[in-house]
Amino acid sequence: MTRQVFIKSYGCQMNVYDAGRMADALAPAGYARTDSAADADVVVLNTCHIREKAAEKLFSDLGRLRAGRTGRGTRRHPVVVVAGCVAQAEGAEILRRAPWVDVVVGPQTYHRLPGLIARAADGRAVVDTEFPAESKFDCLPEESAPRGPVAFLTVQEGCDKFCAFCVVPYTRGAEVSRPVADVRAEARRLIAAGAREIALLGQNVNAYRGAAPGGEMGLAGLIRLLAAMAPELRIRYTTSHPRDMDAALIGSHGEVAQLMPHLHLPVQSGSDAVLAAMGRGHRAEDYLRLVARLRAARPDIALSSDFIVGFPGESERDFEETLALVREVGYAQAYSFKFSPRPGTPAAARGGHIGEAEKADRLAALQALLAAQQRAFNRAAVGRRLAVLFDRHGRRPGQLAGRSPYLQPVHVDRAAGAADLFGEVREVDIVAAHPNSLAGALPVLEGGPAPAPARAG
């Protein structure tokens, strides 16, 4: 009898990818994925440890799962699995705070999930957070279900940068790149299953160095390889570190039409003093030069970034330098957070912590500036015709939504009688801009013939 597994992912796109691969690992054991936790035999909470709030969301969800729970391993009382980076970092703490959890599994060992769930059937919690000798990618079965028009593909994991605020080197381990042949094979399966866009993922994806015949291949070479496999494929990659943006990768933004003109390039701060304390290994000036090179290669490239305000020791002048960098770059979108100490990181032990009120004030000022830039970027799209990949249905009946080449959400109210455009790339006239999205219209008369699919570039 088929059993049901519900998987909720927090945090980054790599967790979304991992959720799909967990489902693949469980499929041979008779589990099918469900969107309803109430119907599940197994509930997996796939966690993120980058921010404190992400960890607290886990315990909030665990508290809700506990309500009414009196047993283990039945549909009424499902097996509860905590996976991902919080599991890796805080396995013992999870079991102390939530002793009803059945399985705790780290991001490198989720290929063992079927056996771990079976072991938990006797009522004892099972923990597996060791870094294994084997690669999980060598142990996972092939994808059991299509991922949809937009597919995530992890090509690199871990990070060797050891930024002072970051837990990734401790929860995901050292930088490891998948062999080119393995990436190519997975990409081929995703394309055959209907993927029109593939996002290459890694904690530091532009450090990719995949084994290939005759040596290693960098991310630029991998992008060109995928572009040659499918001329209509749209390609993206995330997340990048400025220190690993080499000339070949920068050049690919101007030379590979299928590489979408959007890049997430975290800087974290505009202050050299704070960047040094963070251990970022670059200065603000280095970042600005890199931005200039990228825009020389692809003048219309849209940039997004990450920022941390209130890092220990950050002065008012340091913060003003961050605002100055933001004004100089001009971002299409960005993520910004107050500093939250992650246990075990060097920054957690630093002196000079900033008060919560001051951090809140700085974050509000930064977010106001970033929001104004995002609104301006979106307004500049009005009147343009953009190629949109429709990958989901909108909130209203007959509405479709997708992404522009610049990663902007775009929604369209379909004309009566128009063909279903889900999974298609179509030219869309942008008619209005909202703070976080664009409104578009298909450039055809109502009831008229649908336009031919737009090319990926």
N, C-alpha and C positions, 0 to 999 in steps of 0.2 A: 504494500500500500504506500502510495506517495505521501511523504511527510512535507510539511511546510516550514520554510525558514524566512524570517524577516530580518533584514539587515539595515540598520540606520548608520549613516556615516556622518561624522563631524569633520569640519576643517577642509583640508586642501583637496584638489582634484586627484591626487595620488590615492587618497582614501576612497574616492569614488571608484577608481580603477580597482583597488584592492577588494572592494565590496563585490564587484563582479567576479573577480578571481576566487573569492571565498565561495561564492555560489557555484562556480565551476568545480571547486574541490569537493563540495558536498553533493553535487549531482550524481556521481556514480554510487553514492550511498543511499540514493532514493529520495533526496530532498529537492523540492521545487521552490523557487522564490515566490514570496507573496508580499503584497503591499500592506497587509494588515497584521499588526502585531497581535491582535486579539485572536487571529486564526492560526497562529504559528505554533509549531512544536518546538522550535528553537528561535530565540531572539538574540541577534548579534548586535552589540553596540560597538561600532568601529571608531575609535577615539582619536582625538588630536591633542597634543600636549604643548602646542606653541604658546597659547595664551591661557591664563588662569581661568577665565570664564569657560573655556572649552572643557576643562577638567571638571568644573563645578556642574556644567550641564549634564555630564555623565551621572553624577551622584543624584541629581534631581530626577533624571529618567529612571535610575535604578530604584529610587524611592517609589515612583509610580508603579513600577513593575512589581514591587513587593506587596502592594495592596491586594489583599485577598489570597496571597500565596500561602499554601499550607503543605505543599508537597513538591516533588521534583519530577520532571521528565514526562508529563502528560500534556495534552493540548490545553487543558485548563491551567496548568502550571508549567509553562514551557521551560526548557533548559535555557539558562541565561549565560551568554558568552560576552565577556568584555575583551575586545581585541584592539590592536593599534598601539599608538605611542604611549598613551596613559597606562595601558596594560603593561607595556615594557618597562616603564619608569617606576610605576607605583603598584606593582602586583600585590605585595603584602598589604599595603594600605587599602587597596580596594577590598580585599577580603576582610580586613578589620572593620571597615565602615559599612560593608555590604556583604555579610557572611552568607547570604542566600545566593550569591553568584556561584555558578557551577564550574565555569571554565574561564581562565585568564590566559590569553595567548598574545604574543608579541607580533609585530609586523613581519618578522622574518620566518615565522613558523606556522602561519595560518594554513599552509598546505597539509598540516597534520590534524586539521579540525575534525574530520570524521572519527579518527581514533580517540581524540581527546573527549569528544562528546560521548562516545561509547564508554570510556573509562569513568565518566562522571555519573553514569547511570546508577551506580551503587550508593549515591548520596554523598560522596566525598568530592570536595572541590579539587580541580586539576589546574596546575599552573605550568605553562611552558613559555618561558621568556629567555631561553638560552639562544645565543647566536649559533646556528648550526653550521656544520662543515659544508653541507650541500647547499646549493642555491635552490630557493623555493621555486624559481622559474623552471628548473629542471625536473621538478616533482609534480607540477600542476598539470592537469589534463588540458586538452585543447578547449577553447571557449565553447560553452554548451548552448549559448543563445546569442543572437545578434545584439550588438550594443546600440544600434540605432544609427541615424545619419551622422552624428558626432560621436567619435570614439576616442577614448583616452588609451594611450599606450605607454606604459612605463618602460623607459630604456636605461635609466640610471637611478641608483638609490644611494642614500647616505651622503655624508659631507665631511670633508677633511679641513674645512676652514676654521672650525671651533670659534665662531663669534661668541663673545662673552655672554650674550643673553640667550643663546640658542641651545635647545636640548637635542636637536637632530643627530649630532654625532654620537650621542649616548643612546638614543632610542632606535635609530636606523643604522648606525654603524658607519664604517668607512665608505668612501666612494667606490662603488662597484658599477661597471658598465656591462650590459648584456651583449653577447656576441652579435655581430651584424647579421649573421644568418638567422638567428632566432628572432630578431626584431623584424627582419624582412618577412619571415614566414608568418608571424602574427599579423603584421600589416596586411599581407596578402589575404589572410582569412577574414580580417575585418572589412576589407574592400569588397570581397566576394559576398559578404553578408549585408552589404548595403551602406557601408560608411562612405560619406562624401567628404568628411573632414576628419583628420587625425591630429590630435594634440599629443606631442611627444613630451613625456613627463619625467621629472627627476627633481630631487631636492636641490641639485645643482646641475641641471641638465646640460648646460653648455660646457661642463667638464667631461662630457661623454667621450670615452675612448674605447670603442668596441673592437674586439678581436675580429680581424678580417684576413682573407688570404693575402699573404705578403706583408702583414703588419697590422697597424691599428687604423681605424677610421674615426675622425672627429665628427661633431654634430653637423657641421656644414656638409661633409661628405654624405652623411646619412640622409639629410634633407634632400640632397640632389638625387640620391638613390631612390627614395620614395617618390619624388616628383617624376622620375623616369618610369616608375611602375604604373602610374595611373595619371594620364595627362589632365584629367578633370579634378583630381584630388586637391582639396585645400589642406594646408599644413600650418600648424602652429607649434610652439614649444614654450614650456615654462617649468620651473622657475630658474632664473639666471642670476649669476653673481658677476658683478662688473669685472672682476679680475680674470674671468675666463672668456670674455668676449674677444676672440682673436680676429685677425684680419679676414680670414676665410669666412667666418660666420657673419661678420659685418657685411662683407661683399655679397653673401647669398641673399641678403635683403633687397639688394638692387638687381640681382641677376636671376633669381628663381621666382617667376611670376606666381607660382602656386603658394609660396610662403606669404601668409597674410601680413598686411602692414600694421601689425600690432605687436608690441614687445613689453612684457612685464620685467622691469629691471630695477629691483629693490636697491635703494640707497641708504635708507634708515635715518640719516641725519645729514644736514648741510654743514655741520661744524667739524673741522679737522680734529679738534681736541676730543670731541665725542666719538668720531669715527675711530680714532686711535684707541680710545678706551674700550670701544666695542670690539677691537681686533679685526676691523674690516679689511685692513691691508690696502686701502686706497684713500686718497684725499678727495675733497669736494671738486677740486680743479680737475682731477683725473676723470671723475664721473662726467663733468661737463664736457670735457674733450671727447669722451666716448659718445655722448649724445650728439655732438657736432658731427662726428664721423658717421654715425648711423643715419642722420638726416641728410648728409651728403650722399650716402648710398641710396636712400629711399626718402625723398623729401616729404612725403605725406605720411610717414610712419607715426602711429599713435603710441604714446608711451604711458605706461602705468608704473606704479612703484609702491613700496612699503615704507612707512615711517613709524618710528618709536619716539614719543615725547616723554620727557621726564626721566631719561636715563640717569643713573646716579652720577652726580657731579655736573649735570647740564646747567649752565648758567643762563640768564636771560639773554645775554649776547649770543651764546651758542644757539638758542632757540631762534633768535632773529636771523642767524645765518641759515638755518633751515628754511625759514620763510623766504629768504632771498634766493636760495637755490630753487625753490618751487616756482617763484615768479620768473626766474630765468629760463627754466626748462619748459614750463607750460604742459601740464599733464592732462590726458584725456580721462583718466580715472586713477584712483589710488586708494590704498588701505592704510589707515592710521590708527594707532593704538597708544594708550598709556603704558609705560613700562610696568611689567609685572614680573617679579623675580621668580624664575623657574628653579626649583630645588636642584642643587648639584651643579649649577652653572657659576662661573666666576663672578658674573654681575650680581648674583644674589648675595655674595659676601662682601661686595664693595661698600664703602662708606659714602656719605653724601647723598643719601636717598632724598628725593623730592617729595614734598607733602602732596597728599591727594588733591587738595583744592587747587594747588598750583598746577599740577599735572592736568586737571580737568580744564582749567582756564587755557592752558597752552593747546590742549587738544582741540578745544572749541575754536580757537583762532585758526589753527592749521586746517581743520575741516571746513571752515567757512571759505578759506582761500581755495582749497582743493575743489569744493563744490562749485564755486564760481567758475573755475577753469573747466570743470566737466560740463556745466551748462553752456559755456561758450563753445566748447568743442561740439556739443550736440546741435546747438543752433546753427553752426556753420554747415551742417549736413543738410539743412532744409533747402529744397530746390535741387538737390543733387539726385542722380540716379545711381543706386548702389546695388551690387550683387548680394542677395541675402539667401542664406541657407536656412530653409524652414525646417526646424527640428522638433517643434512641440506645438501643441494646440494652445490657443489663447484662453483668456478667462471667459469670453463671451462666445455664444454659439456661432460657428462659422468663422471664427477668428484664428489666424495662424500667427506664430511667432518664430523668430529666428535671430540670427546674428549677422551684422554687417561685416565686411572685411576688417573693420576696426574694432570688432568685438562688441559693438553697441547692440543691445536688444532692440529688435524691430518687430512691431506687430502690424498686421494687415487684416482688414475686414474684407473677406473674399466677395467678389461679385457673384451674383446669382448665376448658377450654371457653370462656373469656372471649375476646371479639373482640380482634384485634390493635389495640392502642391507639397504635401508633407514629404520631406526627404529630397526636395528639389532645390536647386540654386536658380533663382529668378531675379531679373532686374526689377527694382522697386523704386518708385519715385517717393522721396522723403517729403512729407507734407507738413509735419509738425515735430517739434522737439519738446521733450519733457525732461525733468531733472535726471532721470536714470534710463530713459529709453527714447525711441523714435517711433513716430507713426508714419506708415507708408501706404501707398496705393499702387496696385498693379497697373502698369501702363497699357491697359486695354479697355475698350468700352464694355459695359455690362452686357453679358451674353455673347461677346465677341470671341474670336479664337484666342486660345492661350498662347503666350509667346514661347518661343523655343528656349530651352534651358540655357542660362548664361554660363559662360566659361568661368573656370575657377578663379582666374585672376581678375 
